[in-house]
Structure formats: C-alpha cells, structure tokens
C-alpha cells in the first residue's frame, strides 16, 4: 500500500470516529465527545490533504473517502445505535461499493 493510501485510510478512520462521536456529543453539549469530533475531523482533513499531496487524485480520494465512510458509518449506526438498514439502503450501499471498486480497478485517474 502506498503512502497516499495509508494516509487516506488514516483520514477515513479519523472521519468515521469523528462522525460517530457527533451523535454522542448531543449537539456539542457533552465535552468529551465534542472534543473527539473536533480532533477527529482535524486529523481526517490533515491526512486527506497529505494523501492528495502524495499524488492521489482528488476525485479518486474523495470517492474512496466518502464511499468507505458511508458504509462504515451505516454499520456503526446499526451496531452501536440500533439504527435499522432497509433493503433499498443495502442496495444503495452495494452500488457505492461497486462504484469505488470500478474507479480503483479501471479508472485512469488511479495510479497503479
């Protein structure tokens, strides 16, 4: 895995942690989860910026970031917060994953 993808993984994990903490922050009324949100987004955007600087295409990076983030957040919502995922949502998530895979396997924007 190249440096740019390692940084992108760090960005995605930090963003998922920050987004998950948003619900726990209760509208930024709880101090610790609010600090996790701010810190997580700071790490996420810094790592994303560095992954772009390392040569990753902004379109590809954002597609991977958003696609993987959506899937992880939906999974966390279901497991941690008991949020239900219906059939159309599962189909939509599948299409997102398929899109990210197609971009990574076939697009000329991705350096292999």
PyMOL commands that place a pseudoatom at each C-alpha (Angstrom):
pseudoatom trace, name=CA, resn=UNK, resi=1, chain=A, elem=C, hetatm=0, pos=[0.000, 0.000, 0.000]
pseudoatom trace, name=CA, resn=UNK, resi=2, chain=A, elem=C, hetatm=0, pos=[1.449, 3.347, -0.989]
pseudoatom trace, name=CA, resn=UNK, resi=3, chain=A, elem=C, hetatm=0, pos=[1.926, 6.273, 1.363]
pseudoatom trace, name=CA, resn=UNK, resi=4, chain=A, elem=C, hetatm=0, pos=[-1.020, 8.130, -0.166]
pseudoatom trace, name=CA, resn=UNK, resi=5, chain=A, elem=C, hetatm=0, pos=[-3.373, 5.220, 0.509]
pseudoatom trace, name=CA, resn=UNK, resi=6, chain=A, elem=C, hetatm=0, pos=[-2.096, 4.783, 4.077]
pseudoatom trace, name=CA, resn=UNK, resi=7, chain=A, elem=C, hetatm=0, pos=[-2.828, 8.462, 4.683]
pseudoatom trace, name=CA, resn=UNK, resi=8, chain=A, elem=C, hetatm=0, pos=[-6.258, 8.060, 3.102]
pseudoatom trace, name=CA, resn=UNK, resi=9, chain=A, elem=C, hetatm=0, pos=[-7.031, 5.130, 5.426]
pseudoatom trace, name=CA, resn=UNK, resi=10, chain=A, elem=C, hetatm=0, pos=[-5.997, 7.279, 8.400]
pseudoatom trace, name=CA, resn=UNK, resi=11, chain=A, elem=C, hetatm=0, pos=[-8.258, 10.064, 7.109]
pseudoatom trace, name=CA, resn=UNK, resi=12, chain=A, elem=C, hetatm=0, pos=[-11.202, 7.699, 6.720]
pseudoatom trace, name=CA, resn=UNK, resi=13, chain=A, elem=C, hetatm=0, pos=[-10.797, 6.147, 10.170]
pseudoatom trace, name=CA, resn=UNK, resi=14, chain=A, elem=C, hetatm=0, pos=[-10.472, 9.573, 11.815]
pseudoatom trace, name=CA, resn=UNK, resi=15, chain=A, elem=C, hetatm=0, pos=[-13.532, 10.865, 9.954]
pseudoatom trace, name=CA, resn=UNK, resi=16, chain=A, elem=C, hetatm=0, pos=[-15.611, 7.820, 10.916]
pseudoatom trace, name=CA, resn=UNK, resi=17, chain=A, elem=C, hetatm=0, pos=[-14.617, 8.219, 14.569]
pseudoatom trace, name=CA, resn=UNK, resi=18, chain=A, elem=C, hetatm=0, pos=[-15.462, 11.937, 14.463]
pseudoatom trace, name=CA, resn=UNK, resi=19, chain=A, elem=C, hetatm=0, pos=[-18.794, 11.387, 12.738]
pseudoatom trace, name=CA, resn=UNK, resi=20, chain=A, elem=C, hetatm=0, pos=[-19.722, 8.619, 15.166]
pseudoatom trace, name=CA, resn=UNK, resi=21, chain=A, elem=C, hetatm=0, pos=[-18.933, 10.936, 18.075]
pseudoatom trace, name=CA, resn=UNK, resi=22, chain=A, elem=C, hetatm=0, pos=[-21.306, 13.581, 16.673]
pseudoatom trace, name=CA, resn=UNK, resi=23, chain=A, elem=C, hetatm=0, pos=[-24.317, 11.649, 17.918]
pseudoatom trace, name=CA, resn=UNK, resi=24, chain=A, elem=C, hetatm=0, pos=[-22.711, 11.106, 21.315]
pseudoatom trace, name=CA, resn=UNK, resi=25, chain=A, elem=C, hetatm=0, pos=[-21.880, 14.825, 21.585]
pseudoatom trace, name=CA, resn=UNK, resi=26, chain=A, elem=C, hetatm=0, pos=[-25.628, 15.569, 21.852]
pseudoatom trace, name=CA, resn=UNK, resi=27, chain=A, elem=C, hetatm=0, pos=[-25.435, 18.764, 19.811]
pseudoatom trace, name=CA, resn=UNK, resi=28, chain=A, elem=C, hetatm=0, pos=[-21.980, 19.630, 21.213]
pseudoatom trace, name=CA, resn=UNK, resi=29, chain=A, elem=C, hetatm=0, pos=[-23.430, 19.757, 24.726]
pseudoatom trace, name=CA, resn=UNK, resi=30, chain=A, elem=C, hetatm=0, pos=[-21.147, 16.974, 26.013]
pseudoatom trace, name=CA, resn=UNK, resi=31, chain=A, elem=C, hetatm=0, pos=[-17.479, 17.946, 26.338]
pseudoatom trace, name=CA, resn=UNK, resi=32, chain=A, elem=C, hetatm=0, pos=[-15.583, 14.682, 25.676]
pseudoatom trace, name=CA, resn=UNK, resi=33, chain=A, elem=C, hetatm=0, pos=[-17.464, 13.523, 22.562]
pseudoatom trace, name=CA, resn=UNK, resi=34, chain=A, elem=C, hetatm=0, pos=[-17.324, 17.095, 21.221]
pseudoatom trace, name=CA, resn=UNK, resi=35, chain=A, elem=C, hetatm=0, pos=[-13.536, 17.109, 21.613]
pseudoatom trace, name=CA, resn=UNK, resi=36, chain=A, elem=C, hetatm=0, pos=[-13.382, 13.764, 19.768]
pseudoatom trace, name=CA, resn=UNK, resi=37, chain=A, elem=C, hetatm=0, pos=[-15.399, 15.296, 16.913]
pseudoatom trace, name=CA, resn=UNK, resi=38, chain=A, elem=C, hetatm=0, pos=[-13.110, 18.322, 16.572]
pseudoatom trace, name=CA, resn=UNK, resi=39, chain=A, elem=C, hetatm=0, pos=[-9.904, 16.303, 16.946]
pseudoatom trace, name=CA, resn=UNK, resi=40, chain=A, elem=C, hetatm=0, pos=[-11.089, 13.556, 14.615]
pseudoatom trace, name=CA, resn=UNK, resi=41, chain=A, elem=C, hetatm=0, pos=[-12.002, 15.968, 11.851]
pseudoatom trace, name=CA, resn=UNK, resi=42, chain=A, elem=C, hetatm=0, pos=[-8.681, 17.813, 12.276]
pseudoatom trace, name=CA, resn=UNK, resi=43, chain=A, elem=C, hetatm=0, pos=[-6.771, 14.539, 11.836]
pseudoatom trace, name=CA, resn=UNK, resi=44, chain=A, elem=C, hetatm=0, pos=[-9.038, 13.457, 8.966]
pseudoatom trace, name=CA, resn=UNK, resi=45, chain=A, elem=C, hetatm=0, pos=[-8.626, 16.614, 6.915]
pseudoatom trace, name=CA, resn=UNK, resi=46, chain=A, elem=C, hetatm=0, pos=[-4.898, 16.795, 7.608]
pseudoatom trace, name=CA, resn=UNK, resi=47, chain=A, elem=C, hetatm=0, pos=[-4.377, 13.193, 6.498]
pseudoatom trace, name=CA, resn=UNK, resi=48, chain=A, elem=C, hetatm=0, pos=[-6.598, 13.688, 3.442]
pseudoatom trace, name=CA, resn=UNK, resi=49, chain=A, elem=C, hetatm=0, pos=[-4.612, 16.773, 2.483]
pseudoatom trace, name=CA, resn=UNK, resi=50, chain=A, elem=C, hetatm=0, pos=[-1.346, 14.859, 2.806]
pseudoatom trace, name=CA, resn=UNK, resi=51, chain=A, elem=C, hetatm=0, pos=[-2.698, 11.949, 0.747]
pseudoatom trace, name=CA, resn=UNK, resi=52, chain=A, elem=C, hetatm=0, pos=[-3.540, 14.395, -2.040]
pseudoatom trace, name=CA, resn=UNK, resi=53, chain=A, elem=C, hetatm=0, pos=[-0.089, 15.941, -1.753]
pseudoatom trace, name=CA, resn=UNK, resi=54, chain=A, elem=C, hetatm=0, pos=[1.389, 12.429, -2.070]
pseudoatom trace, name=CA, resn=UNK, resi=55, chain=A, elem=C, hetatm=0, pos=[-0.167, 12.097, -5.508]
pseudoatom trace, name=CA, resn=UNK, resi=56, chain=A, elem=C, hetatm=0, pos=[-3.653, 10.699, -5.050]
pseudoatom trace, name=CA, resn=UNK, resi=57, chain=A, elem=C, hetatm=0, pos=[-6.236, 12.194, -7.404]
pseudoatom trace, name=CA, resn=UNK, resi=58, chain=A, elem=C, hetatm=0, pos=[-8.777, 14.366, -5.583]
pseudoatom trace, name=CA, resn=UNK, resi=59, chain=A, elem=C, hetatm=0, pos=[-11.682, 12.651, -7.350]
pseudoatom trace, name=CA, resn=UNK, resi=60, chain=A, elem=C, hetatm=0, pos=[-10.486, 9.170, -6.506]
pseudoatom trace, name=CA, resn=UNK, resi=61, chain=A, elem=C, hetatm=0, pos=[-9.570, 10.112, -2.944]
pseudoatom trace, name=CA, resn=UNK, resi=62, chain=A, elem=C, hetatm=0, pos=[-12.967, 11.671, -2.326]
pseudoatom trace, name=CA, resn=UNK, resi=63, chain=A, elem=C, hetatm=0, pos=[-14.812, 8.732, -3.891]
pseudoatom trace, name=CA, resn=UNK, resi=64, chain=A, elem=C, hetatm=0, pos=[-12.969, 6.289, -1.648]
pseudoatom trace, name=CA, resn=UNK, resi=65, chain=A, elem=C, hetatm=0, pos=[-13.270, 8.568, 1.410]
pseudoatom trace, name=CA, resn=UNK, resi=66, chain=A, elem=C, hetatm=0, pos=[-17.000, 9.076, 1.039]
pseudoatom trace, name=CA, resn=UNK, resi=67, chain=A, elem=C, hetatm=0, pos=[-17.842, 5.539, -0.102]
pseudoatom trace, name=CA, resn=UNK, resi=68, chain=A, elem=C, hetatm=0, pos=[-15.951, 3.740, 2.640]
pseudoatom trace, name=CA, resn=UNK, resi=69, chain=A, elem=C, hetatm=0, pos=[-17.058, 6.333, 5.193]
pseudoatom trace, name=CA, resn=UNK, resi=70, chain=A, elem=C, hetatm=0, pos=[-20.734, 5.878, 4.317]
pseudoatom trace, name=CA, resn=UNK, resi=71, chain=A, elem=C, hetatm=0, pos=[-20.517, 2.111, 4.653]
pseudoatom trace, name=CA, resn=UNK, resi=72, chain=A, elem=C, hetatm=0, pos=[-18.634, 2.266, 7.973]
pseudoatom trace, name=CA, resn=UNK, resi=73, chain=A, elem=C, hetatm=0, pos=[-20.943, 4.910, 9.450]
pseudoatom trace, name=CA, resn=UNK, resi=74, chain=A, elem=C, hetatm=0, pos=[-24.021, 2.895, 8.440]
pseudoatom trace, name=CA, resn=UNK, resi=75, chain=A, elem=C, hetatm=0, pos=[-22.524, -0.213, 10.070]
pseudoatom trace, name=CA, resn=UNK, resi=76, chain=A, elem=C, hetatm=0, pos=[-21.674, 1.698, 13.255]
pseudoatom trace, name=CA, resn=UNK, resi=77, chain=A, elem=C, hetatm=0, pos=[-25.155, 3.232, 13.290]
pseudoatom trace, name=CA, resn=UNK, resi=78, chain=A, elem=C, hetatm=0, pos=[-26.696, -0.231, 13.074]
pseudoatom trace, name=CA, resn=UNK, resi=79, chain=A, elem=C, hetatm=0, pos=[-24.420, -1.884, 15.654]
pseudoatom trace, name=CA, resn=UNK, resi=80, chain=A, elem=C, hetatm=0, pos=[-23.890, 0.905, 18.185]
pseudoatom trace, name=CA, resn=UNK, resi=81, chain=A, elem=C, hetatm=0, pos=[-27.070, 2.959, 17.875]
pseudoatom trace, name=CA, resn=UNK, resi=82, chain=A, elem=C, hetatm=0, pos=[-29.511, 0.244, 16.763]
pseudoatom trace, name=CA, resn=UNK, resi=83, chain=A, elem=C, hetatm=0, pos=[-30.406, 2.063, 13.551]
pseudoatom trace, name=CA, resn=UNK, resi=84, chain=A, elem=C, hetatm=0, pos=[-32.179, -0.157, 11.034]
pseudoatom trace, name=CA, resn=UNK, resi=85, chain=A, elem=C, hetatm=0, pos=[-30.987, -0.516, 7.459]
pseudoatom trace, name=CA, resn=UNK, resi=86, chain=A, elem=C, hetatm=0, pos=[-33.715, -1.428, 4.957]
pseudoatom trace, name=CA, resn=UNK, resi=87, chain=A, elem=C, hetatm=0, pos=[-33.459, -3.180, 1.582]
pseudoatom trace, name=CA, resn=UNK, resi=88, chain=A, elem=C, hetatm=0, pos=[-33.159, -0.063, -0.586]
pseudoatom trace, name=CA, resn=UNK, resi=89, chain=A, elem=C, hetatm=0, pos=[-30.364, 1.228, 1.654]
pseudoatom trace, name=CA, resn=UNK, resi=90, chain=A, elem=C, hetatm=0, pos=[-28.483, -2.071, 1.296]
pseudoatom trace, name=CA, resn=UNK, resi=91, chain=A, elem=C, hetatm=0, pos=[-28.828, -1.846, -2.495]
pseudoatom trace, name=CA, resn=UNK, resi=92, chain=A, elem=C, hetatm=0, pos=[-27.573, 1.740, -2.414]
pseudoatom trace, name=CA, resn=UNK, resi=93, chain=A, elem=C, hetatm=0, pos=[-24.610, 0.773, -0.231]
pseudoatom trace, name=CA, resn=UNK, resi=94, chain=A, elem=C, hetatm=0, pos=[-23.805, -2.016, -2.678]
pseudoatom trace, name=CA, resn=UNK, resi=95, chain=A, elem=C, hetatm=0, pos=[-23.826, 0.441, -5.565]
pseudoatom trace, name=CA, resn=UNK, resi=96, chain=A, elem=C, hetatm=0, pos=[-21.485, 2.753, -3.652]
pseudoatom trace, name=CA, resn=UNK, resi=97, chain=A, elem=C, hetatm=0, pos=[-19.051, -0.092, -3.024]
pseudoatom trace, name=CA, resn=UNK, resi=98, chain=A, elem=C, hetatm=0, pos=[-19.285, -1.150, -6.680]
pseudoatom trace, name=CA, resn=UNK, resi=99, chain=A, elem=C, hetatm=0, pos=[-18.537, 2.398, -7.789]
pseudoatom trace, name=CA, resn=UNK, resi=100, chain=A, elem=C, hetatm=0, pos=[-15.450, 2.651, -5.593]
pseudoatom trace, name=CA, resn=UNK, resi=101, chain=A, elem=C, hetatm=0, pos=[-14.219, -0.726, -6.868]
pseudoatom trace, name=CA, resn=UNK, resi=102, chain=A, elem=C, hetatm=0, pos=[-14.768, 0.254, -10.518]
pseudoatom trace, name=CA, resn=UNK, resi=103, chain=A, elem=C, hetatm=0, pos=[-12.892, 3.524, -10.030]
pseudoatom trace, name=CA, resn=UNK, resi=104, chain=A, elem=C, hetatm=0, pos=[-9.963, 1.775, -8.380]
pseudoatom trace, name=CA, resn=UNK, resi=105, chain=A, elem=C, hetatm=0, pos=[-9.738, -1.070, -10.870]
pseudoatom trace, name=CA, resn=UNK, resi=106, chain=A, elem=C, hetatm=0, pos=[-10.457, 0.636, -14.167]
pseudoatom trace, name=CA, resn=UNK, resi=107, chain=A, elem=C, hetatm=0, pos=[-10.065, 4.410, -13.971]
pseudoatom trace, name=CA, resn=UNK, resi=108, chain=A, elem=C, hetatm=0, pos=[-7.000, 6.092, -15.420]
pseudoatom trace, name=CA, resn=UNK, resi=109, chain=A, elem=C, hetatm=0, pos=[-7.204, 8.562, -12.539]
pseudoatom trace, name=CA, resn=UNK, resi=110, chain=A, elem=C, hetatm=0, pos=[-5.746, 5.905, -10.234]
pseudoatom trace, name=CA, resn=UNK, resi=111, chain=A, elem=C, hetatm=0, pos=[-2.016, 5.336, -10.435]
pseudoatom trace, name=CA, resn=UNK, resi=112, chain=A, elem=C, hetatm=0, pos=[-1.244, 1.619, -10.419]
for i in range(1, 112): cmd.bond("trace and resi %d" % i, "trace and resi %d" % (i + 1))
show_as sticks, trace
zoom trace
